[in-house]
Amino acid sequence: MNGPDFARRDAEDPLAALREHFDLPPDVVYLDGNSLGALPRNVAARIERTVLNEWGTDLVAGWNRHDWIGLPERVGERIAPLLGAEPGQVLCCDSISVNLFKLLSAALALKPGRPVILSEAGNFPTDLYMAEGLQTLLGPGRCELRRLPADRVLEGLDEDVAVLMLTHVDFRTGHRHNMQAITRAAHAAGALVLWDLAHSAGVMPLSLDDSGADLAVGCGYKYLNGGPGAPAFLYVAKRHQQAAGQPLAGWMGHSRPFAFAPDYEPAGGIRRYLAGTPGILGMAAMDAALDVFEGVSMEAVRRKSLALTRCFIEALDALGLPGVRLLTPRDGPSRGSQVSLAHRDGYAVVQAMIERRVIADFREPDIMRFGFSPLYNRFADVQLASETLASVLADGAYREARFRQRARVT
């Protein structure tokens, strides 16, 4: 696909105007929204208002006057439609790691006599770490993490499995699981399913309710654009909310937090999955960032996501780049919103591209990731990114020693 074709696609893009809602440097091609979303223009004003006009002026009265106390539920309700969830099932709170600990514990409690958490061996590390931590805490017989290769994970569904924990879109390859089929298979085996939506929320329609999902977690700082360290979210299907509690019995999850009762009494419904006091500045930024999704069709977002990633793959095919191997599925329904490539010097290649103002990222051992956010990425970005990758490989700039010095964050 040549330059005019890219320009025509941008001119015909029904979502093109959404880019104006983001504060992007004019000379940068940003393809790392799968790690940290771009800054929505309205977020800075919202933070300033929260700091100066709310905290600075009203001090502690802000908890009531500006309903800070209700932000976890209010923001959760704004995220819910993006997940295909009816009201009363989503909270914005804590981090994915903390929320995983809560929900894995709840899942084990919902399935007494079934101690196994089943997952892919290559699942995102924090998911496995939290399951390992729970295994260590509860001990043998009460919790066991079982890991299998991705293509064999459903074979592990037996009468010992309490919950199948999977990431909907694989963070390395961009492979997308069939949520409905896998949930059905897990339920047929008597197990629950916990979905990690970190790499799918905000770039594709999701159907947690319709698929029969039990539990889910996700983060606010990737495709939801809530900012670095933005609060995460959790989903608990209504049918499970009263049946199981969660172990982090913090005061915000109490039925009457300001009664300061000596004993814990969990709140009804989704509120019982709160724990500590929410960080209001991060929550306010998250709330503002979600404005851009108002009135936006997630089906249209998905169509553009598939078109962007397909065009990038086709551009790479046409360039025939030596030493580069495609890891992401070519089949659209099996693909998330990223394109992952393997190259033996992947880290250095990415650093050389960043110097040329095309920002992607790297994952061990050799993976270059290009994340496409349909809200602000253009087809012109596809052209510039593919041409820059080709030029970096052709002129050998990535071989310079400075591009091989590893930073703490890759």
C-alpha positions as CSV (number, residue, x, y, z in Angstrom):
1,M,0.0,0.0,0.0
2,N,1.5,3.3,-1.0
3,G,1.3,6.8,0.4
4,P,-1.9,8.0,-1.4
5,D,-3.7,4.8,-0.2
6,F,-2.8,5.7,3.4
7,A,-4.0,9.2,2.9
8,R,-7.2,8.1,1.4
9,R,-7.9,5.7,4.3
10,D,-7.3,8.6,6.8
11,A,-9.6,10.9,4.8
12,E,-12.4,8.3,4.9
13,D,-11.9,7.3,8.5
14,P,-15.1,7.9,10.5
15,L,-13.1,8.1,13.8
16,A,-10.4,10.5,12.5
17,A,-11.8,13.4,14.5
18,L,-11.2,11.6,17.8
19,R,-7.5,12.3,17.4
20,E,-8.2,15.9,18.3
21,H,-9.2,14.8,21.8
22,F,-5.5,13.8,22.5
23,D,-2.5,15.9,23.2
24,L,0.1,14.2,21.0
25,P,3.5,15.6,20.0
26,P,3.1,16.6,16.3
27,D,6.3,14.9,15.1
28,V,5.8,11.6,16.9
29,V,4.3,8.3,15.7
30,Y,3.0,6.8,19.0
31,L,2.4,3.0,18.8
32,D,2.7,2.2,22.4
33,G,-0.9,2.6,23.6
34,N,-0.8,-1.0,24.7
35,S,1.7,0.1,27.4
36,L,0.6,3.7,28.2
37,G,-2.2,5.5,26.4
38,A,-1.8,9.0,25.1
39,L,-2.9,12.0,27.1
40,P,-6.5,13.1,26.5
41,R,-6.7,16.9,26.3
42,N,-9.3,17.3,29.0
43,V,-7.4,15.4,31.7
44,A,-5.0,18.2,32.7
45,A,-7.9,20.6,33.2
46,R,-9.8,18.0,35.3
47,I,-6.7,17.4,37.5
48,E,-6.2,21.1,38.0
49,R,-9.8,21.6,39.0
50,T,-9.6,18.6,41.4
51,V,-6.5,19.9,43.0
52,L,-7.2,23.7,43.2
53,N,-11.0,24.0,43.2
54,E,-11.9,20.9,45.1
55,W,-9.0,19.8,47.4
56,G,-7.5,23.3,47.6
57,T,-10.7,25.1,48.3
58,D,-13.0,22.6,50.0
59,L,-10.4,20.4,51.7
60,V,-11.9,17.4,53.5
61,A,-15.4,18.5,52.5
62,G,-14.6,17.4,49.0
63,W,-15.5,13.8,49.9
64,N,-19.1,14.8,50.2
65,R,-19.3,18.0,48.1
66,H,-17.7,16.5,45.1
67,D,-18.6,12.9,45.9
68,W,-15.1,11.7,45.8
69,I,-16.3,8.7,47.9
70,G,-18.5,7.6,45.0
71,L,-15.8,7.7,42.3
72,P,-14.9,4.0,42.3
73,E,-18.5,3.1,41.5
74,R,-19.2,6.0,39.1
75,V,-16.1,5.4,37.1
76,G,-16.8,1.6,37.1
77,E,-20.2,2.3,35.7
78,R,-18.6,4.3,32.9
79,I,-16.2,1.4,32.1
80,A,-19.0,-1.2,32.2
81,P,-20.5,-0.5,28.7
82,L,-17.0,-1.0,27.2
83,L,-16.9,-4.5,28.7
84,G,-20.4,-5.5,27.8
85,A,-21.5,-5.4,31.4
86,E,-24.8,-4.3,32.9
87,P,-24.8,-1.8,35.8
88,G,-23.7,-2.8,39.3
89,Q,-20.9,-5.2,38.2
90,V,-17.8,-3.1,37.7
91,L,-15.6,-1.1,40.1
92,C,-12.6,1.1,39.3
93,C,-10.1,0.5,42.1
94,D,-6.6,-0.6,43.1
95,S,-4.3,-2.3,40.6
96,I,-4.7,-5.4,38.4
97,S,-2.5,-7.3,40.8
98,V,-4.5,-6.5,43.9
99,N,-7.8,-7.1,42.1
100,L,-6.5,-10.5,40.9
101,F,-5.7,-11.5,44.5
102,K,-9.3,-10.5,45.5
103,L,-11.0,-12.3,42.7
104,L,-8.9,-15.5,42.7
105,S,-9.6,-15.8,46.4
106,A,-13.3,-15.3,45.8
107,A,-13.2,-17.9,43.0
108,L,-11.7,-20.5,45.3
109,A,-14.3,-19.7,47.9
110,L,-17.1,-20.1,45.4
111,K,-15.8,-23.6,44.4
112,P,-15.0,-25.4,47.7
113,G,-13.2,-28.7,47.2
114,R,-11.6,-27.4,43.9
115,P,-8.2,-26.0,44.8
116,V,-6.7,-25.5,41.3
117,I,-6.2,-22.2,39.5
118,L,-5.6,-23.1,35.8
119,S,-3.7,-20.8,33.5
120,E,-1.4,-20.6,30.5
121,A,2.3,-21.1,31.2
122,G,3.0,-17.9,29.2
123,N,0.3,-15.8,30.9
124,F,1.2,-12.2,31.9
125,P,3.7,-12.6,34.8
126,T,1.7,-10.6,37.4
127,D,-1.3,-12.9,36.9
128,L,0.9,-16.0,37.6
129,Y,2.8,-14.2,40.5
130,M,-0.5,-13.4,42.3
131,A,-1.7,-17.0,41.9
132,E,1.7,-18.2,43.2
133,G,1.4,-15.8,46.2
134,L,-2.1,-17.1,47.0
135,Q,-0.8,-20.7,46.7
136,T,2.0,-20.0,49.2
137,L,-0.4,-18.2,51.6
138,L,-3.1,-20.9,51.5
139,G,-0.8,-23.9,51.3
140,P,-1.2,-27.4,49.6
141,G,-4.7,-28.7,49.3
142,R,-6.3,-25.2,49.4
143,C,-4.7,-23.6,46.4
144,E,-2.6,-25.0,43.5
145,L,-1.5,-23.1,40.4
146,R,-1.6,-25.4,37.3
147,R,0.2,-24.0,34.2
148,L,-0.1,-25.6,30.7
149,P,0.9,-24.5,27.2
150,A,-1.6,-22.2,25.5
151,D,-2.7,-24.9,23.0
152,R,-3.3,-27.4,25.8
153,V,-4.8,-25.3,28.6
154,L,-8.4,-26.5,28.1
155,E,-7.1,-30.1,28.5
156,G,-6.4,-29.2,32.1
157,L,-10.0,-28.6,33.0
158,D,-11.0,-31.3,35.4
159,E,-12.9,-31.7,38.6
160,D,-10.1,-30.0,40.6
161,V,-10.2,-26.7,38.8
162,A,-11.9,-23.8,40.6
163,V,-11.1,-21.1,38.1
164,L,-9.5,-20.7,34.7
165,M,-7.5,-17.5,34.5
166,L,-6.6,-16.2,31.1
167,T,-5.6,-13.0,29.4
168,H,-8.0,-12.2,26.6
169,V,-5.3,-10.8,24.3
170,D,-1.8,-12.1,24.8
171,F,0.7,-9.3,25.8
172,R,3.5,-10.8,23.7
173,T,1.9,-12.0,20.5
174,G,-1.4,-10.2,20.4
175,H,-3.3,-13.4,20.0
176,R,-7.0,-13.1,21.0
177,H,-8.9,-15.8,22.8
178,N,-12.4,-16.8,21.9
179,M,-14.0,-15.6,25.1
180,Q,-17.4,-17.2,24.6
181,A,-16.1,-20.6,23.5
182,I,-13.6,-20.8,26.3
183,T,-16.0,-19.7,29.0
184,R,-18.5,-22.3,27.8
185,A,-15.8,-25.0,28.0
186,A,-14.8,-24.0,31.5
187,H,-18.4,-23.9,32.7
188,A,-19.0,-27.4,31.2
189,A,-16.2,-28.6,33.4
190,G,-17.7,-26.9,36.5
191,A,-15.1,-24.2,36.7
192,L,-15.3,-20.4,36.8
193,V,-13.4,-18.1,34.4
194,L,-11.4,-15.0,35.2
195,W,-10.5,-12.8,32.2
196,D,-7.6,-10.3,32.2
197,L,-8.7,-7.6,29.8
198,A,-5.6,-5.4,30.0
199,H,-5.0,-5.6,26.3
200,S,-8.5,-5.6,25.0
201,A,-10.6,-3.1,27.0
202,G,-11.0,0.1,24.9
203,V,-10.1,-1.3,21.5
204,M,-12.8,-3.9,20.8
205,P,-16.3,-4.7,21.8
206,L,-16.5,-7.0,24.8
207,S,-19.4,-9.1,26.0
208,L,-18.7,-10.3,29.6
209,D,-22.4,-10.7,30.4
210,D,-23.4,-12.3,27.1
211,S,-20.5,-14.7,27.2
212,G,-21.3,-15.8,30.8
213,A,-18.0,-14.6,32.2
214,D,-17.7,-14.8,36.0
215,L,-14.9,-12.5,36.9
216,A,-12.6,-10.0,35.1
217,V,-9.9,-7.5,35.7
218,G,-8.3,-4.8,33.6
219,C,-6.1,-1.7,33.8
220,G,-6.9,2.0,33.2
221,Y,-3.5,3.1,31.7
222,K,-3.4,1.3,28.4
223,Y,-6.1,1.7,25.8
224,L,-8.4,3.5,28.3
225,N,-5.8,6.3,28.5
226,G,-6.1,7.0,32.3
227,G,-2.5,7.9,32.7
228,P,0.6,6.3,34.3
229,G,-0.4,4.1,37.2
230,A,-4.1,4.8,36.6
231,P,-6.5,2.7,38.8
232,A,-7.6,-0.6,37.5
233,F,-11.1,-2.1,37.3
234,L,-12.7,-5.4,38.3
235,Y,-15.9,-7.2,37.2
236,V,-17.9,-9.6,39.3
237,A,-21.1,-11.0,37.7
238,K,-24.1,-10.2,39.8
239,R,-24.9,-13.9,40.4
240,H,-21.7,-14.3,42.4
241,Q,-21.5,-11.0,44.3
242,Q,-23.3,-12.1,47.5
243,A,-22.0,-15.6,47.5
244,A,-18.4,-14.9,48.1
245,G,-16.4,-12.2,49.8
246,Q,-12.8,-11.2,49.2
247,P,-9.9,-11.4,51.7
248,L,-8.9,-7.7,51.6
249,A,-11.5,-6.6,54.1
250,G,-10.7,-2.9,54.0
251,W,-13.0,-0.3,55.4
252,M,-14.2,0.9,52.0
253,G,-15.7,-2.5,51.4
254,H,-17.6,-2.4,54.7
255,S,-21.4,-2.0,54.6
256,R,-21.1,1.1,56.9
257,P,-17.6,2.4,56.6
258,F,-18.2,5.5,58.7
259,A,-19.8,3.5,61.5
260,F,-16.2,2.4,62.4
261,A,-17.6,-0.9,63.8
262,P,-15.0,-3.2,65.4
263,D,-16.0,-6.2,63.2
264,Y,-16.2,-6.4,59.4
265,E,-19.5,-6.6,57.7
266,P,-19.2,-6.6,53.9
267,A,-21.2,-4.2,51.8
268,G,-23.9,-5.6,49.5
269,G,-23.2,-6.0,45.8
270,I,-20.1,-4.9,44.0
271,R,-19.0,-2.5,46.7
272,R,-17.8,-5.3,48.9
273,Y,-14.8,-5.7,46.5
274,L,-13.4,-2.3,47.5
275,A,-10.6,-2.3,50.0
276,G,-8.7,0.9,50.9
277,T,-9.3,4.6,50.3
278,P,-9.2,5.5,46.6
279,G,-6.6,7.8,45.2
280,I,-8.8,10.7,44.1
281,L,-6.3,12.4,41.7
282,G,-5.8,9.2,39.7
283,M,-9.5,8.4,39.8
284,A,-10.4,11.9,38.5
285,A,-7.9,11.6,35.6
286,M,-9.4,8.2,34.8
287,D,-12.9,9.6,34.9
288,A,-12.0,12.5,32.5
289,A,-10.2,10.1,30.1
290,L,-13.3,8.1,29.6
291,D,-15.1,11.1,28.1
292,V,-13.6,10.4,24.7
293,F,-15.6,7.1,24.6
294,E,-18.9,8.8,24.9
295,G,-21.0,8.1,21.8
296,V,-18.2,6.1,20.2
297,S,-19.2,2.7,18.7
298,M,-16.8,0.0,19.9
299,E,-17.7,-2.0,16.7
300,A,-16.3,0.9,14.7
301,V,-13.2,1.0,16.9
302,R,-12.7,-2.7,16.3
303,R,-13.0,-2.3,12.6
304,K,-10.4,0.5,12.5
305,S,-8.1,-1.6,14.8
306,L,-8.3,-4.5,12.4
307,A,-7.7,-2.3,9.5
308,L,-4.7,-0.6,11.0
309,T,-3.0,-3.8,12.1
310,R,-3.8,-5.5,8.7
311,C,-2.3,-2.6,6.8
312,F,0.8,-2.7,9.0
313,I,1.2,-6.4,8.4
314,E,0.7,-5.9,4.6
315,A,3.2,-3.1,4.5
316,L,5.8,-5.3,6.3
317,D,5.1,-8.1,3.9
318,A,5.7,-5.7,0.9
319,L,9.0,-4.5,2.4
320,G,10.3,-8.1,3.0
321,L,12.4,-7.1,6.0
322,P,15.3,-9.5,6.7
323,G,15.5,-11.2,10.1
324,V,11.9,-10.1,11.1
325,R,9.3,-12.7,11.9
326,L,5.6,-12.0,12.5
327,L,4.2,-13.3,15.8
328,T,0.7,-11.8,15.6
329,P,-2.1,-13.8,13.9
330,R,-2.9,-12.7,10.4
331,D,-6.5,-13.9,11.0
332,G,-8.4,-10.8,12.1
333,P,-10.7,-12.4,14.7
334,S,-7.7,-14.0,16.4
335,R,-5.8,-10.7,16.6
336,G,-5.9,-8.0,19.3
337,S,-4.8,-4.4,18.5
338,Q,-1.1,-4.9,18.3
339,V,1.4,-6.3,15.9
340,S,4.4,-8.2,17.4
341,L,7.5,-8.9,15.5
342,A,10.5,-11.0,16.5
343,H,14.1,-9.9,15.7
344,R,17.3,-11.0,17.3
345,D,18.2,-7.4,18.1
346,G,14.7,-6.3,18.8
347,Y,15.6,-4.1,21.8
348,A,18.2,-2.1,19.9
349,V,15.9,-1.8,16.8
350,V,13.1,-0.3,18.9
351,Q,15.5,2.1,20.6
352,A,16.8,3.3,17.2
353,M,13.2,3.7,16.0
354,I,12.4,5.8,19.1
355,E,15.2,8.1,18.3
356,R,13.6,8.6,14.9
357,R,10.3,9.6,16.7
358,V,8.5,6.3,16.1
359,I,7.6,4.9,19.6
360,A,7.0,1.2,20.0
361,D,8.2,-1.1,22.8
362,F,10.1,-4.3,23.5
363,R,9.4,-7.5,25.4
364,E,11.8,-10.3,26.2
365,P,13.3,-12.2,24.6
366,D,13.2,-10.6,21.2
367,I,9.7,-9.1,20.7
368,M,9.0,-5.7,19.2
369,R,5.5,-4.6,19.9
370,F,3.5,-2.0,17.9
371,G,0.2,-1.1,19.6
372,F,-2.5,0.6,17.6
373,S,-5.1,2.8,19.4
374,P,-7.9,3.5,16.9
375,L,-8.9,6.6,18.8
376,Y,-5.8,8.5,17.8
377,N,-3.6,6.4,15.5
378,R,-3.8,7.1,11.8
379,F,-3.1,5.1,8.7
380,A,-0.3,7.6,8.0
381,D,1.3,6.2,11.2
382,V,1.3,2.8,9.6
383,Q,3.3,4.1,6.7
384,L,5.8,6.0,8.8
385,A,6.3,3.2,11.2
386,S,6.9,0.6,8.5
387,E,9.2,2.8,6.6
388,T,11.2,3.8,9.7
389,L,11.6,0.1,10.7
390,A,12.8,-0.7,7.2
391,S,15.3,2.2,7.3
392,V,16.7,1.3,10.7
393,L,17.3,-2.3,9.6
394,A,18.7,-1.2,6.2
395,D,21.3,1.3,7.5
396,G,22.2,-0.8,10.5
397,A,21.9,2.1,13.0
398,Y,20.6,-0.4,15.7
399,R,24.0,-1.9,15.9
400,E,25.4,1.2,17.7
401,A,26.3,0.4,21.3
402,R,24.1,3.2,22.7
403,F,21.0,1.4,21.5
404,R,21.9,-1.7,23.3
405,Q,22.2,-0.2,26.8
406,R,19.1,-1.5,28.7
407,A,17.0,1.0,30.5
408,R,15.0,0.0,33.6
409,V,11.8,0.2,31.7
410,T,11.8,-1.6,28.3
